[in-house]
Amino acid sequence: MPPVKAAPFDSAEVATRFSTAGRAAGFRVELYGKIDAYPLIALTKRAPGLRPRIYLSAGMHGDEPAPPLTLLKLLETGFFDDRATWFICPILNPTGLVRGTRENASGHDLNRDFLDVRSQETQAHIAWLQRQPPFHLTLCIHEDWESTGYYLYELNPHQRPSLADSILTSVRACCPIDQAPVIDGRTTAATGIIRPIDDPLLREMWPEAIYLRAHHTTISYTLESPSAFPLAQRITAHRTTIETATKRLIHDLSKTCAYPPPSQP
């Protein structure tokens, strides 16, 4: 499939909507940086008692508008309630989103920037992450213009109960699964599931998920919708998978009646 030009995206306006909806939902809205005139914001909401800590990010690539719009829809409809403590970075690459380009305004692919950090966006993002506690689950929301269906990456070095099958089963009703045996140059472990080399020491460039696996979590998913599909369908697909992953994790941890801190990688 040919690349799809992303629809116009007003990063400042979307950030304002996140801030307004976040405060109304009880989130703390933090400005952790600014790129040109565009804010870098993070939203945190700490639930009472012992709850799992779930991190979500979006907007890493500027030609992938569905992920931030999905998180905004979930926020505005009240999904992020007191079942968990939430950490959300919804617009990681505001200048790329405005331009509809994968890279930021300086030409950097931010999702290859978490080892030899060059960009101001990644520097600010990492500084914010370093102030947070370990996460029980991280979800990095993305799109892929080459994909013929939905798929995911799983990083699960400690072999915790996998959420991958549940995620893909849930999304089938609204979006096909990519059936290719090789996706993004990687052989799939199962239909729609990529389990890449997850040892940070063996990776020459670090995407966000590898950085998170190295420093902040022991289970991480990168969720990929096919950006050649209609925007509304992609938003529905991401919404479905995010809801499934978080509900499944919350259910699994609640059975133990305890939420110990995630072990450090």
GIRAGI-V310710 format. One record per pair of residues at least 12 apart in sequence whose C-alpha atoms are under 10 Angstrom apart, sorted by sequence separation. I is the first residue (numbers start at 0). J is the second residue. If there is no record, write none. Layout:
i=I j=J
i=I j=J
This chain:
i=18 j=30
i=28 j=40
i=29 j=41
i=30 j=42
i=42 j=54
i=57 j=69
i=91 j=103
i=92 j=104
i=95 j=107
i=106 j=118
i=109 j=121
i=113 j=125
i=139 j=151
i=151 j=163
i=178 j=190
i=179 j=191
i=180 j=192
i=181 j=193
i=197 j=209
i=208 j=220
i=224 j=236
i=28 j=41
i=29 j=42
i=42 j=55
i=57 j=70
i=95 j=108
i=105 j=118
i=107 j=120
i=139 j=152
i=150 j=163
i=177 j=190
i=178 j=191
i=180 j=193
i=196 j=209
i=199 j=212
i=200 j=213
i=208 j=221
i=223 j=236
i=224 j=237
i=27 j=41
i=28 j=42
i=29 j=43
i=56 j=70
i=95 j=109
i=105 j=119
i=176 j=190
i=177 j=191
i=178 j=192
i=198 j=212
i=199 j=213
i=207 j=221
i=222 j=236
i=223 j=237
i=26 j=41
i=27 j=42
i=28 j=43
i=41 j=56
i=55 j=70
i=103 j=118
i=138 j=153
i=151 j=166
i=176 j=191
i=177 j=192
i=197 j=212
i=198 j=213
i=222 j=237
i=26 j=42
i=27 j=43
i=28 j=44
i=92 j=108
i=150 j=166
i=151 j=167
i=175 j=191
i=176 j=192
i=197 j=213
i=25 j=42
i=26 j=43
i=27 j=44
i=70 j=87
i=92 j=109
i=103 j=120
i=137 j=154
i=150 j=167
i=25 j=43
i=26 j=44
i=27 j=45
i=70 j=88
i=71 j=89
i=91 j=109
i=92 j=110
i=149 j=167
i=222 j=240
i=25 j=44
i=26 j=45
i=70 j=89
i=91 j=110
i=222 j=241
i=21 j=41
i=22 j=42
i=24 j=44
i=25 j=45
i=69 j=89
i=70 j=90
i=150 j=170
i=21 j=42
i=22 j=43
i=25 j=46
i=67 j=88
i=68 j=89
i=149 j=170
i=18 j=40
i=21 j=43
i=22 j=44
i=67 j=89
i=68 j=90
i=149 j=171
i=14 j=37
i=15 j=38
i=17 j=40
i=18 j=41
i=21 j=44
i=66 j=89
i=67 j=90
i=148 j=171
i=167 j=190
i=14 j=38
i=17 j=41
i=18 j=42
i=66 j=90
i=67 j=91
i=149 j=173
i=167 j=191
i=220 j=244
i=11 j=36
i=12 j=37
i=14 j=39
i=15 j=40
i=17 j=42
i=149 j=174
i=150 j=175
i=151 j=176
i=164 j=189
i=167 j=192
i=10 j=36
i=11 j=37
i=14 j=40
i=64 j=90
i=94 j=120
i=148 j=174
i=149 j=175
i=150 j=176
i=151 j=177
i=163 j=189
i=164 j=190
i=194 j=220
i=10 j=37
i=11 j=38
i=14 j=41
i=93 j=120
i=147 j=174
i=148 j=175
i=149 j=176
i=150 j=177
i=164 j=191
i=193 j=220
i=9 j=37
i=10 j=38
i=11 j=39
i=92 j=120
i=147 j=175
i=148 j=176
i=149 j=177
i=150 j=178
i=163 j=191
i=164 j=192
i=193 j=221
i=10 j=39
i=59 j=88
i=61 j=90
i=67 j=96
i=91 j=120
i=92 j=121
i=147 j=176
i=148 j=177
i=149 j=178
i=150 j=179
i=163 j=192
i=52 j=82
i=53 j=83
i=54 j=84
i=55 j=85
i=56 j=86
i=57 j=87
i=58 j=88
i=59 j=89
i=60 j=90
i=61 j=91
i=62 j=92
i=91 j=121
i=146 j=176
i=147 j=177
i=148 j=178
i=163 j=193
i=192 j=222
i=50 j=81
i=51 j=82
i=52 j=83
i=53 j=84
i=54 j=85
i=55 j=86
i=56 j=87
i=57 j=88
i=58 j=89
i=59 j=90
i=60 j=91
i=61 j=92
i=146 j=177
i=147 j=178
i=148 j=179
i=151 j=182
i=50 j=82
i=51 j=83
i=52 j=84
i=53 j=85
i=54 j=86
i=55 j=87
i=56 j=88
i=57 j=89
i=58 j=90
i=59 j=91
i=60 j=92
i=61 j=93
i=63 j=95
i=64 j=96
i=91 j=123
i=146 j=178
i=147 j=179
i=150 j=182
i=191 j=223
i=48 j=81
i=49 j=82
i=50 j=83
i=51 j=84
i=52 j=85
i=53 j=86
i=54 j=87
i=55 j=88
i=56 j=89
i=57 j=90
i=58 j=91
i=59 j=92
i=60 j=93
i=61 j=94
i=62 j=95
i=63 j=96
i=64 j=97
i=91 j=124
i=146 j=179
i=46 j=80
i=47 j=81
i=48 j=82
i=49 j=83
i=50 j=84
i=51 j=85
i=52 j=86
i=53 j=87
i=54 j=88
i=55 j=89
i=56 j=90
i=57 j=91
i=58 j=92
i=59 j=93
i=60 j=94
i=61 j=95
i=62 j=96
i=44 j=79
i=45 j=80
i=46 j=81
i=47 j=82
i=48 j=83
i=49 j=84
i=50 j=85
i=56 j=91
i=57 j=92
i=58 j=93
i=60 j=95
i=61 j=96
i=62 j=97
i=64 j=99
i=147 j=182
i=152 j=187
i=153 j=188
i=44 j=80
i=45 j=81
i=46 j=82
i=47 j=83
i=48 j=84
i=59 j=95
i=60 j=96
i=61 j=97
i=62 j=98
i=63 j=99
i=88 j=124
i=146 j=182
i=151 j=187
i=152 j=188
i=44 j=81
i=45 j=82
i=46 j=83
i=47 j=84
i=58 j=95
i=59 j=96
i=61 j=98
i=62 j=99
i=63 j=100
i=145 j=182
i=146 j=183
i=150 j=187
i=45 j=83
i=46 j=84
i=58 j=96
i=61 j=99
i=62 j=100
i=63 j=101
i=145 j=183
i=156 j=194
i=44 j=83
i=45 j=84
i=46 j=85
i=60 j=99
i=61 j=100
i=62 j=101
i=88 j=127
i=151 j=190
i=152 j=191
i=153 j=192
i=154 j=193
i=155 j=194
i=44 j=84
i=45 j=85
i=60 j=100
i=61 j=101
i=62 j=102
i=88 j=128
i=143 j=183
i=150 j=190
i=151 j=191
i=152 j=192
i=153 j=193
i=154 j=194
i=156 j=196
i=43 j=84
i=44 j=85
i=45 j=86
i=60 j=101
i=61 j=102
i=150 j=191
i=151 j=192
i=152 j=193
i=153 j=194
i=154 j=195
i=156 j=197
i=43 j=85
i=44 j=86
i=59 j=101
i=60 j=102
i=61 j=103
i=86 j=128
i=149 j=191
i=150 j=192
i=151 j=193
i=152 j=194
i=153 j=195
i=154 j=196
i=155 j=197
i=156 j=198
i=42 j=85
i=43 j=86
i=44 j=87
i=58 j=101
i=59 j=102
i=60 j=103
i=61 j=104
i=148 j=191
i=149 j=192
i=150 j=193
i=151 j=194
i=152 j=195
i=154 j=197
i=218 j=261
i=42 j=86
i=43 j=87
i=59 j=103
i=153 j=197
i=154 j=198
i=216 j=260
i=217 j=261
i=41 j=86
i=42 j=87
i=43 j=88
i=86 j=131
i=216 j=261
i=217 j=262
i=41 j=87
i=42 j=88
i=177 j=223
i=215 j=261
i=216 j=262
i=217 j=263
i=218 j=264
i=40 j=87
i=41 j=88
i=42 j=89
i=60 j=107
i=61 j=108
i=177 j=224
i=215 j=262
i=216 j=263
i=217 j=264
i=10 j=58
i=26 j=74
i=40 j=88
i=41 j=89
i=60 j=108
i=61 j=109
i=86 j=134
i=176 j=224
i=177 j=225
i=215 j=263
i=216 j=264
i=39 j=88
i=40 j=89
i=41 j=90
i=59 j=108
i=60 j=109
i=85 j=134
i=175 j=224
i=176 j=225
i=214 j=263
i=215 j=264
i=17 j=67
i=21 j=71
i=24 j=74
i=39 j=89
i=40 j=90
i=41 j=91
i=59 j=109
i=60 j=110
i=84 j=134
i=87 j=137
i=89 j=139
i=174 j=224
i=175 j=225
i=213 j=263
i=214 j=264
i=10 j=61
i=17 j=68
i=20 j=71
i=23 j=74
i=24 j=75
i=39 j=90
i=40 j=91
i=59 j=110
i=84 j=135
i=86 j=137
i=87 j=138
i=88 j=139
i=89 j=140
i=174 j=225
i=212 j=263
i=213 j=264
i=20 j=72
i=23 j=75
i=24 j=76
i=38 j=90
i=39 j=91
i=212 j=264
i=8 j=61
i=14 j=67
i=17 j=70
i=18 j=71
i=21 j=74
i=24 j=77
i=26 j=79
i=37 j=90
i=38 j=91
i=39 j=92
i=211 j=264
i=8 j=62
i=13 j=67
i=17 j=71
i=20 j=74
i=21 j=75
i=23 j=77
i=24 j=78
i=25 j=79
i=38 j=92
i=39 j=93
i=154 j=208
i=166 j=220
i=174 j=228
i=7 j=62
i=8 j=63
i=13 j=68
i=16 j=71
i=17 j=72
i=20 j=75
i=24 j=79
i=25 j=80
i=37 j=92
i=38 j=93
i=153 j=208
i=154 j=209
i=167 j=222
i=5 j=61
i=6 j=62
i=8 j=64
i=19 j=75
i=20 j=76
i=21 j=77
i=24 j=80
i=25 j=81
i=37 j=93
i=38 j=94
i=152 j=208
i=156 j=212
i=162 j=218
i=166 j=222
i=5 j=62
i=6 j=63
i=7 j=64
i=10 j=67
i=14 j=71
i=17 j=74
i=20 j=77
i=36 j=93
i=37 j=94
i=154 j=211
i=155 j=212
i=161 j=218
i=162 j=219
i=163 j=220
i=4 j=62
i=5 j=63
i=6 j=64
i=13 j=71
i=16 j=74
i=17 j=75
i=21 j=79
i=34 j=92
i=35 j=93
i=36 j=94
i=154 j=212
i=159 j=217
i=160 j=218
i=161 j=219
i=162 j=220
i=174 j=232
i=3 j=62
i=4 j=63
i=5 j=64
i=16 j=75
i=26 j=85
i=27 j=86
i=28 j=87
i=29 j=88
i=34 j=93
i=35 j=94
i=158 j=217
i=159 j=218
i=161 j=220
i=163 j=222
i=173 j=232
i=174 j=233
i=2 j=62
i=3 j=63
i=5 j=65
i=8 j=68
i=26 j=86
i=33 j=93
i=34 j=94
i=37 j=97
i=156 j=216
i=157 j=217
i=158 j=218
i=173 j=233
i=26 j=87
i=59 j=120
i=155 j=216
i=156 j=217
i=157 j=218
i=174 j=235
i=175 j=236
i=59 j=121
i=154 j=216
i=155 j=217
i=156 j=218
i=173 j=235
i=174 j=236
i=154 j=217
i=155 j=218
i=156 j=219
i=173 j=236
i=174 j=237
i=154 j=218
i=155 j=219
i=172 j=236
i=173 j=237
i=153 j=218
i=154 j=219
i=155 j=220
i=170 j=235
i=171 j=236
i=174 j=239
i=153 j=219
i=154 j=220
i=170 j=236
i=173 j=239
i=198 j=264
i=152 j=219
i=153 j=220
i=154 j=221
i=169 j=236
i=170 j=237
i=172 j=239
i=139 j=207
i=152 j=220
i=153 j=221
i=170 j=238
i=171 j=239
i=34 j=103
i=35 j=104
i=139 j=208
i=151 j=220
i=152 j=221
i=153 j=222
i=167 j=236
i=170 j=239
i=171 j=240
i=34 j=104
i=70 j=140
i=138 j=208
i=151 j=221
i=152 j=222
i=169 j=239
i=170 j=240
i=69 j=140
i=137 j=208
i=150 j=221
i=151 j=222
i=152 j=223
i=166 j=237
i=169 j=240
i=170 j=241
i=17 j=89
i=139 j=211
i=150 j=222
i=151 j=223
i=167 j=239
i=168 j=240
i=169 j=241
i=17 j=90
i=66 j=139
i=67 j=140
i=138 j=211
i=149 j=222
i=150 j=223
i=151 j=224
i=166 j=239
i=167 j=240
i=169 j=242
i=170 j=243
i=54 j=128
i=66 j=140
i=67 j=141
i=137 j=211
i=149 j=223
i=150 j=224
i=166 j=240
i=169 j=243
i=14 j=89
i=65 j=140
i=66 j=141
i=136 j=211
i=137 j=212
i=148 j=223
i=149 j=224
i=150 j=225
i=165 j=240
i=166 j=241
i=168 j=243
i=169 j=244
i=13 j=89
i=14 j=90
i=65 j=141
i=66 j=142
i=136 j=212
i=148 j=224
i=149 j=225
i=166 j=242
i=167 j=243
i=13 j=90
i=63 j=140
i=64 j=141
i=65 j=142
i=134 j=211
i=146 j=223
i=147 j=224
i=148 j=225
i=149 j=226
i=163 j=240
i=166 j=243
i=167 j=244
i=63 j=141
i=64 j=142
i=133 j=211
i=134 j=212
i=137 j=215
i=146 j=224
i=147 j=225
i=148 j=226
i=165 j=243
i=166 j=244
i=11 j=90
i=14 j=93
i=54 j=133
i=62 j=141
i=63 j=142
i=136 j=215
i=137 j=216
i=142 j=221
i=143 j=222
i=144 j=223
i=146 j=225
i=147 j=226
i=148 j=227
i=165 j=244
i=166 j=245
i=10 j=90
i=13 j=93
i=52 j=132
i=53 j=133
i=54 j=134
i=59 j=139
i=60 j=140
i=62 j=142
i=63 j=143
i=134 j=214
i=135 j=215
i=136 j=216
i=137 j=217
i=138 j=218
i=139 j=219
i=140 j=220
i=141 j=221
i=142 j=222
i=143 j=223
i=144 j=224
i=145 j=225
i=146 j=226
i=147 j=227
i=148 j=228
i=163 j=243
i=164 j=244
i=10 j=91
i=39 j=120
i=52 j=133
i=53 j=134
i=54 j=135
i=55 j=136
i=56 j=137
i=57 j=138
i=58 j=139
i=59 j=140
i=60 j=141
i=62 j=143
i=63 j=144
i=133 j=214
i=134 j=215
i=135 j=216
i=136 j=217
i=137 j=218
i=138 j=219
i=139 j=220
i=140 j=221
i=141 j=222
i=142 j=223
i=143 j=224
i=144 j=225
i=145 j=226
i=146 j=227
i=147 j=228
i=162 j=243
i=163 j=244
i=166 j=247
i=10 j=92
i=11 j=93
i=52 j=134
i=53 j=135
i=54 j=136
i=55 j=137
i=56 j=138
i=57 j=139
i=58 j=140
i=59 j=141
i=60 j=142
i=62 j=144
i=125 j=207
i=133 j=215
i=134 j=216
i=135 j=217
i=136 j=218
i=137 j=219
i=138 j=220
i=139 j=221
i=140 j=222
i=141 j=223
i=142 j=224
i=143 j=225
i=144 j=226
i=145 j=227
i=146 j=228
i=162 j=244
i=165 j=247
i=10 j=93
i=11 j=94
i=41 j=124
i=51 j=134
i=52 j=135
i=53 j=136
i=54 j=137
i=55 j=138
i=56 j=139
i=57 j=140
i=58 j=141
i=59 j=142
i=124 j=207
i=128 j=211
i=132 j=215
i=133 j=216
i=134 j=217
i=135 j=218
i=136 j=219
i=137 j=220
i=138 j=221
i=139 j=222
i=140 j=223
i=141 j=224
i=142 j=225
i=143 j=226
i=144 j=227
i=161 j=244
i=162 j=245
i=9 j=93
i=10 j=94
i=39 j=123
i=40 j=124
i=51 j=135
i=52 j=136
i=53 j=137
i=54 j=138
i=55 j=139
i=56 j=140
i=57 j=141
i=58 j=142
i=131 j=215
i=132 j=216
i=133 j=217
i=134 j=218
i=135 j=219
i=136 j=220
i=137 j=221
i=138 j=222
i=139 j=223
i=140 j=224
i=141 j=225
i=142 j=226
i=143 j=227
i=144 j=228
i=149 j=233
i=8 j=93
i=9 j=94
i=10 j=95
i=34 j=119
i=39 j=124
i=50 j=135
i=51 j=136
i=52 j=137
i=53 j=138
i=54 j=139
i=55 j=140
i=56 j=141
i=57 j=142
i=114 j=199
i=125 j=210
i=129 j=214
i=134 j=219
i=141 j=226
i=142 j=227
i=148 j=233
i=162 j=247
i=8 j=94
i=10 j=96
i=11 j=97
i=33 j=119
i=34 j=120
i=41 j=127
i=121 j=207
i=125 j=211
i=128 j=214
i=129 j=215
i=161 j=247
i=162 j=248
i=8 j=95
i=9 j=96
i=10 j=97
i=32 j=119
i=33 j=120
i=40 j=127
i=41 j=128
i=128 j=215
i=149 j=236
i=161 j=248
i=8 j=96
i=9 j=97
i=10 j=98
i=32 j=120
i=43 j=131
i=114 j=202
i=115 j=203
i=116 j=204
i=149 j=237
i=160 j=248
i=7 j=96
i=8 j=97
i=9 j=98
i=31 j=120
i=34 j=123
i=114 j=203
i=115 j=204
i=116 j=205
i=6 j=96
i=7 j=97
i=8 j=98
i=32 j=122
i=33 j=123
i=114 j=204
i=115 j=205
i=5 j=96
i=6 j=97
i=7 j=98
i=8 j=99
i=32 j=123
i=113 j=204
i=114 j=205
i=142 j=233
i=149 j=240
i=160 j=251
i=5 j=97
i=6 j=98
i=7 j=99
i=31 j=123
i=32 j=124
i=111 j=203
i=112 j=204
i=113 j=205
i=114 j=206
i=5 j=98
i=6 j=99
i=31 j=124
i=111 j=204
i=112 j=205
i=113 j=206
i=114 j=207
i=4 j=98
i=5 j=99
i=32 j=126
i=110 j=204
i=111 j=205
i=112 j=206
i=113 j=207
i=4 j=99
i=5 j=100
i=31 j=126
i=32 j=127
i=110 j=205
i=111 j=206
i=112 j=207
i=113 j=208
i=114 j=209
i=142 j=237
i=3 j=99
i=4 j=100
i=5 j=101
i=31 j=127
i=109 j=205
i=110 j=206
i=111 j=207
i=113 j=209
i=114 j=210
i=141 j=237
i=30 j=127
i=109 j=206
i=110 j=207
i=113 j=210
i=140 j=237
i=29 j=127
i=108 j=206
i=109 j=207
i=110 j=208
i=111 j=209
i=112 j=210
i=113 j=211
i=110 j=209
i=140 j=240
i=140 j=241
i=138 j=240
i=139 j=241
i=138 j=241
i=157 j=262
i=138 j=244
i=137 j=244
i=138 j=245
i=157 j=264
i=136 j=244
i=137 j=245
i=156 j=264
i=136 j=245
i=136 j=248
i=135 j=248
i=136 j=249
i=135 j=249
i=135 j=252
i=135 j=258
i=135 j=259
i=135 j=260
i=136 j=261
i=134 j=260
i=135 j=261
i=133 j=260
i=134 j=261
i=135 j=262
i=132 j=260
i=133 j=261
i=134 j=262
i=132 j=261
i=133 j=262
i=134 j=263
i=133 j=263
i=3 j=143
i=4 j=144
i=2 j=143
i=3 j=144
i=2 j=144
i=3 j=145
i=1 j=144
i=2 j=145
i=0 j=144
i=1 j=145
i=0 j=145
i=0 j=146
i=0 j=147
i=59 j=207
i=56 j=207
i=66 j=222
i=54 j=211
i=66 j=223
i=66 j=224
i=65 j=224
i=63 j=223
i=78 j=238
i=54 j=215
i=63 j=224
i=65 j=226
i=54 j=216
i=63 j=225
i=64 j=226
i=68 j=230
i=69 j=231
i=72 j=234
i=83 j=245
i=53 j=216
i=63 j=226
i=68 j=231
i=72 j=235
i=79 j=242
i=82 j=245
i=83 j=246
i=52 j=216
i=55 j=219
i=62 j=226
i=65 j=229
i=69 j=233
i=70 j=234
i=78 j=242
i=82 j=246
i=54 j=219
i=55 j=220
i=56 j=221
i=65 j=230
i=68 j=233
i=69 j=234
i=73 j=238
i=83 j=248
i=55 j=221
i=64 j=230
i=65 j=231
i=68 j=234
i=69 j=235
i=72 j=238
i=79 j=245
i=83 j=249
i=63 j=230
i=65 j=232
i=66 j=233
i=67 j=234
i=69 j=236
i=70 j=237
i=82 j=249
i=65 j=233
i=66 j=234
i=69 j=237
i=70 j=238
i=73 j=241
i=82 j=250
i=64 j=233
i=65 j=234
i=68 j=237
i=69 j=238
i=73 j=242
i=64 j=234
i=65 j=235
i=68 j=238
i=69 j=239
i=65 j=236
i=66 j=237
i=70 j=241
i=82 j=253
i=65 j=237
i=66 j=238
i=69 j=241
i=65 j=238
i=55 j=241
i=53 j=245
i=51 j=245
i=53 j=248
i=53 j=249
i=51 j=248
i=52 j=249
i=51 j=249
i=50 j=249
i=51 j=252
i=50 j=252
i=51 j=253
i=50 j=253
i=49 j=253
i=50 j=256
i=51 j=257
i=52 j=258
i=49 j=256
i=50 j=257
i=51 j=258
i=49 j=257
i=50 j=258
i=51 j=259
i=52 j=260
i=49 j=258
i=50 j=259
i=51 j=260
i=52 j=261
i=48 j=258
i=49 j=259
i=51 j=261
i=5 j=226
i=4 j=226
i=5 j=227
i=3 j=226
i=4 j=227
i=2 j=226
i=3 j=227
i=6 j=230
i=2 j=227
i=3 j=228
i=5 j=230
i=0 j=226
i=1 j=227
i=0 j=227
